[in-house]
Amino acid sequence: MSGTGILAASSIAAVIAVLILRLSWGKPQRSTVHNAVGWAMLAAAFIGGWMSAGAWGATVASLWTISAAMVVLGLAAWRSPPARRKASNRRAGMLPDSGQPTQIGRRIGTFLIVTIVTMTSAITLAVAVRWLAVLLGANEADANVLALFTAPVGWTILTFLILMTTNRKRQFAFIAAAWASAIPAVITGQGIIGSAL
């Protein structure tokens, strides 16, 4: 099968995978078999897209996945009945109740960690992914695309982990792990941002 044929098959598999997952998640009890088949087809679609045209093929397969998911979820939202009761007005602890300490220093620290520190950690992850891709034989363009893809995704994941963890030591452990991932790239001379990204 030609590269175009593999890419077309991968795109079709991506759409079918989304439909299977939606079918599974729409049941009263999720089906393990349907979930496994759906995720396996998504992985196969991504791999097939990559095999057909590198990062471009993986992007095309991903766009079909995202588009199918958007349509399926949009239809589900359109058809869902309105809620029978009012949404809860419970506060999420954004501000302390009267008489409680404001913990301004801790809040500012969390803000700086989430915005600045996790962003730089995500960049180190991107450098590490680029280094690994080149090491495994990817060409420069594909390695750069992977790095540019990793930075926002890594930032999102790190931000989620930091915000879901109240222990500062654990938060800094996530950050240290991200920074440590770029050590091989720096040692081998691939850690310079200008050449890596």
Disulfide bonds with the S-S distance in Angstrom:
none
